[in-house]
Amino acid sequence: MARTLPATVLTNHSPNQNLLLGALPAAEFERLAPHLQLVPMVLGEVLYESGGRLQHAYFPTTAIVSLHYVTESGASSEFAGVGREGMVGIPLFMGGDTTPSAAVVQTAGHAYLLERRILMEEFERNSVLQHLLLRYTQAIMTQVSQTSVCNRHHSVEQQLCRWLLVTLDRIPSGELTMTQELVATLIGVRSEGITDVAGQLQAAGYISYLHGQTSVPDRARLATRVCACPAAVTRGTDRLP
């Protein structure tokens, strides 16, 4: 069930904070605006589980959602993240209403919720929203491909730096509140490996980590430690608006 928010919270947010909604022409946005509902996204909240039927699309503004697969043993790994550049619920307009993946809030914040019926009505108008969502689907496919390559062929340090850069780009504050254990789970590596690598990066001044709060003092400097994967993901999302 959608959650309501006090008026004081509503005034501090706008659908235009989401890049897809912000790129809509005025006429299309006005059709959707009455149906967009601002909802809080709580850290760890499950938006949908593997095999579940999707009822809503989510357009994050300040939250980040992790899309990941869970194996039969319970192990999981993130294959894509969604922030203010995109939406959660691609299966809704790709011919199905279920998905083998799960969607979990990775970074708390807010998003705009849109009912499935309203999304499909606008999509089937052959509208600008339709073209934006299809281009966004291509960007997600690029992100999935790069994540797979990175996890298979690159070092734990490169994977961590890639994940940090892509994630921090979605956070206006530039600071990430998350334990190293959770990062290890999302990337799909042993927590000891993340702890060792994070310690080395902190000792060298590439990152700062204290009580679950991670920040990057110099993004350009951290980028020298990473593979080409973050740049490929960024190029995909930069072509969206």
Phi and psi in degrees as a GROMACS rama.xvg file:
@    title "Ramachandran Plot"
@    xaxis  label "Phi"
@    yaxis  label "Psi"
@TYPE xy
-66.9962  144.168  ALA-2
-101.414  142.931  ARG-3
-94.0283  154.426  THR-4
-124.818  150.679  LEU-5
-65.6751  155.282  PRO-6
-59.8429  -32.7065  ALA-7
-63.6772  -32.1074  THR-8
-75.4656  -40.7773  VAL-9
-59.2711  -35.3336  LEU-10
-71.2139  -15.2922  THR-11
-93.7244  5.24474  ASN-12
-131.164  155.901  HIS-13
-146.693  140.966  SER-14
-57.5964  -26.3111  PRO-15
-66.0794  -12.0736  ASN-16
-68.1917  -21.6225  GLN-17
-86.9662  128.223  ASN-18
-66.9684  -31.5888  LEU-19
-69.7522  -47.2932  LEU-20
-65.7339  -36.1894  LEU-21
-69.0947  -19.1438  GLY-22
-90.1042  -2.49206  ALA-23
-74.5317  142.95  LEU-24
-61.9342  157.269  PRO-25
-55.7757  -42.9936  ALA-26
-63.1563  -42.3424  ALA-27
-70.3193  -41.7619  GLU-28
-61.7461  -39.7456  PHE-29
-64.9137  -29.7762  GLU-30
-69.9405  -35.5903  ARG-31
-85.2943  -31.8435  LEU-32
-50.0709  -44.8031  ALA-33
-64.3152  -17.1445  PRO-34
-102.752  -5.48774  HIS-35
-83.4224  125.122  LEU-36
-118.45  122.015  GLN-37
-71.8316  127.598  LEU-38
-131.788  144.942  VAL-39
-75.4587  145.219  PRO-40
-116.514  113.289  MET-41
-91.381  136.909  VAL-42
-51.8487  127.142  LEU-43
87.6643  -5.44416  GLY-44
-65.5398  133.743  GLU-45
-91.814  113.16  VAL-46
-77.3609  -38.2156  LEU-47
-158.646  151.833  TYR-48
-103.069  164.709  GLU-49
-56.7287  126.198  SER-50
85.4196  -6.30061  GLY-51
-74.2469  156.774  GLY-52
-89.2153  124.602  ARG-53
-79.9386  132.253  LEU-54
-113.402  -20.9296  GLN-55
-137.604  154.116  HIS-56
-102.487  147.675  ALA-57
-121.923  129.682  TYR-58
-112.066  95.3121  PHE-59
-63.9046  147.426  PRO-60
-115.463  -51.8631  THR-61
-119.185  -9.71879  THR-62
-89.8184  161.879  ALA-63
-126.949  133.846  ILE-64
-113.801  134.061  VAL-65
-96.8918  129.175  SER-66
-102.755  123.818  LEU-67
-150.162  161.208  HIS-68
-101.764  145.884  TYR-69
-117.607  125.721  VAL-70
-79.2013  171.312  THR-71
-61.7864  -28.512  GLU-72
-79.1073  -8.76978  SER-73
99.5584  -8.25639  GLY-74
-71.4069  149.064  ALA-75
-139.986  160.422  SER-76
-151.985  136.854  SER-77
-75.9938  135.559  GLU-78
-111.889  -12.2901  PHE-79
-164.607  154.462  ALA-80
-123.736  150.661  GLY-81
-128.784  122.978  VAL-82
-122.588  -147.202  GLY-83
-68.7214  -9.08104  ARG-84
-82.281  -7.53691  GLU-85
-147.499  -153.547  GLY-86
-146.333  157.385  MET-87
-109.643  124.472  VAL-88
128.702  28.7363  GLY-89
-53.3879  -39.4541  ILE-90
-56.5414  -23.3533  PRO-91
-59.6703  -37.4799  LEU-92
-109.724  7.97775  PHE-93
-106.652  18.1125  MET-94
98.4803  5.76606  GLY-95
-146.853  161.627  GLY-96
-121.651  10.2989  ASP-97
-127.602  165.141  THR-98
-150.314  147.056  THR-99
-76.7993  -4.90305  PRO-100
-99.1092  172.02  SER-101
-120.37  155.654  ALA-102
-125.455  120.965  ALA-103
-130.536  138.273  VAL-104
-67.9872  119.232  VAL-105
-92.4147  -37.0497  GLN-106
-131.837  123.694  THR-107
-63.9621  150.598  ALA-108
170.311  -138.549  GLY-109
-137.01  161.442  HIS-110
-151.497  163.041  ALA-111
-103.472  127.54  TYR-112
-96.2634  139.186  LEU-113
-134.182  128.935  LEU-114
-64.93  148.958  GLU-115
-53.5646  -45.5351  ARG-116
-60.8216  -43.9547  ARG-117
-66.797  -41.8849  ILE-118
-58.6701  -46.4966  LEU-119
-69.5382  -35.0422  MET-120
-61.0954  -43.6012  GLU-121
-71.9429  -38.7203  GLU-122
-62.0334  -41.032  PHE-123
-77.2634  -4.31685  GLU-124
-76.3641  -0.920483  ARG-125
58.0637  44.7394  ASN-126
-87.67  176.161  SER-127
-60.7909  -36.5723  VAL-128
-57.7723  -40.6987  LEU-129
-57.7745  -47.8818  GLN-130
-66.947  -38.0706  HIS-131
-63.6279  -43.2478  LEU-132
-68.6947  -36.1138  LEU-133
-68.1767  -39.5458  LEU-134
-67.2036  -35.6411  ARG-135
-66.2283  -37.443  TYR-136
-59.2861  -40.7425  THR-137
-62.7721  -39.9893  GLN-138
-64.0874  -38.9536  ALA-139
-64.6332  -40.3551  ILE-140
-61.1059  -39.85  MET-141
-63.0205  -43.1972  THR-142
-62.4789  -42.602  GLN-143
-62.4365  -44.0983  VAL-144
-62.3372  -45.9061  SER-145
-66.0679  -37.8717  GLN-146
-63.1196  -42.5172  THR-147
-62.487  -44.5641  SER-148
-64.546  -43.8263  VAL-149
-63.4657  -45.8663  CYS-150
-66.3649  -26.7319  ASN-151
-88.2647  -36.6906  ARG-152
-115.365  -12.7359  HIS-153
-109.196  160.08  HIS-154
-69.6537  165.008  SER-155
-60.6226  -37.8262  VAL-156
-62.1004  -44.8783  GLU-157
-64.9902  -39.6341  GLN-158
-63.4486  -44.0606  GLN-159
-65.0687  -45.1436  LEU-160
-63.984  -40.2239  CYS-161
-60.3689  -47.4301  ARG-162
-63.7777  -42.5774  TRP-163
-62.1299  -46.7417  LEU-164
-64.9401  -45.1754  LEU-165
-65.8958  -40.0575  VAL-166
-70.8296  -45.3011  THR-167
-65.614  -27.212  LEU-168
-63.2948  -22.0346  ASP-169
-92.1194  -3.25912  ARG-170
-112.527  116.285  ILE-171
-56.5853  -35.2348  PRO-172
-74.188  -21.5001  SER-173
76.4095  8.21748  GLY-174
-121.918  143.2  GLU-175
-120.682  125.389  LEU-176
-100.648  104.889  THR-177
-169.143  138.917  MET-178
-76.5459  155.859  THR-179
-65.8299  -28.8343  GLN-180
-64.2792  -40.6024  GLU-181
-69.1915  -39.7264  LEU-182
-59.7111  -43.1235  VAL-183
-60.294  -40.9562  ALA-184
-63.8685  -42.7696  THR-185
-66.0452  -41.3477  LEU-186
-76.1545  -29.9999  ILE-187
91.0749  33.478  GLY-188
-125.264  169.742  VAL-189
-67.2077  141.184  ARG-190
-62.7635  -31.2023  SER-191
-62.5699  -38.2308  GLU-192
-64.4907  -41.6515  GLY-193
-65.8302  -42.02  ILE-194
-60.6682  -44.5387  THR-195
-63.8328  -47.0022  ASP-196
-67.2804  -43.4133  VAL-197
-61.3777  -39.1931  ALA-198
-62.7757  -40.4753  GLY-199
-66.6899  -41.5512  GLN-200
-66.1412  -37.1875  LEU-201
-69.6406  -41.5405  GLN-202
-61.5171  -32.6819  ALA-203
-87.1442  -2.40096  ALA-204
84.9033  12.25  GLY-205
-78.3391  -34.7362  TYR-206
-134.853  164.442  ILE-207
-125.146  127.39  SER-208
-133.332  123.098  TYR-209
-151.541  121.12  LEU-210
52.7863  44.8192  HIS-211
81.4507  2.05598  GLY-212
-105.883  118.301  GLN-213
-110.751  133.011  THR-214
-135.642  158.462  SER-215
-118.551  105.36  VAL-216
-61.4846  -35.2727  PRO-217
-140.426  98.7586  ASP-218
-61.0089  -41.6908  ARG-219
-61.2449  -36.2408  ALA-220
-70.2402  -41.5604  ARG-221
-64.0539  -33.1831  LEU-222
-62.6682  -21.1388  ALA-223
-72.7254  -13.7266  THR-224
-98.7954  2.79965  ARG-225
-111.139  164.037  VAL-226
-80.3179  -171.536  CYS-227
-83.9733  -1.71372  ALA-228
-62.3044  -44.8499  CYS-229
-60.1681  -37.2238  PRO-230
-64.8619  -37.7638  ALA-231
-66.7477  -40.7341  ALA-232
-65.0747  -42.2342  VAL-233
-63.4768  -39.9446  THR-234
-61.5199  -36.3392  ARG-235
-65.8002  -41.1971  GLY-236
-80.1436  -28.0722  THR-237
-64.477  -22.2846  ASP-238
-87.5031  2.07231  ARG-239
-71.5238  -56.0505  LEU-240
